[in-house]
Structure formats: C-alpha cells, structure tokens
Amino acid sequence: MSTFALIHGAGDVGWYWHLVEAELGTRGHEVVAPDLPGDDDSAGLNEYADTVVEAVGDRKDLIIVGQSFG
C-alpha cells in the first residue's frame, strides 16, 4: 500500500485531515499528517519542507496531498 503525506493549509494543523486519514487507514494505507510550524513567524518554506521530510522519514511510495498553502 501507499503512504499519503497530507499537508494542511496555513493556520491549521495536521488534525485537519483526520476524516481522510481514517478513511485511508480503513483501506490499508499509511498516513502522515504533520503539524507545520505555522506558529513560528521565522519559519519559511524550508522549515515547512523539513517538517514534512522528517515526518515522512524513509517511507516509500508516497502520495503527497496539499491543501491551500500546504
């Protein structure tokens, strides 16, 4: 199965995806939905990308889904 990396929009958190995460889980997929550092005014795109890369780790067969700023 695949791993879905679900990236929330600005001003939100990974929990935004909880319903999608549950549905994908029932279908046998793994889900990563990290909290982006939106509360850190000094964080830029590199920090956002690093957060996602760290959450994904060494998982393969990724499907990236972004919402709004994600």
Stockholm file with secondary structure:
# STOCKHOLM 1.0

chainA/1-70         MSTFALIHGAGDVGWYWHLVEAELGTRGHEVVAPDLPGDDDSAGLNEYADTVVEAVGDRKDLIIVGQSFG
#=GR chainA/1-70 SS CCEEEEECCTTCCGGGGHHHHHHHHHTTCEEECCCCCTTCTTCCHHHHHHHHHHHHTTCCSEEEEECTTC
#=GC SS_cons        CCEEEEECCTTCCGGGGHHHHHHHHHTTCEEECCCCCTTCTTCCHHHHHHHHHHHHTTCCSEEEEECTTC
//
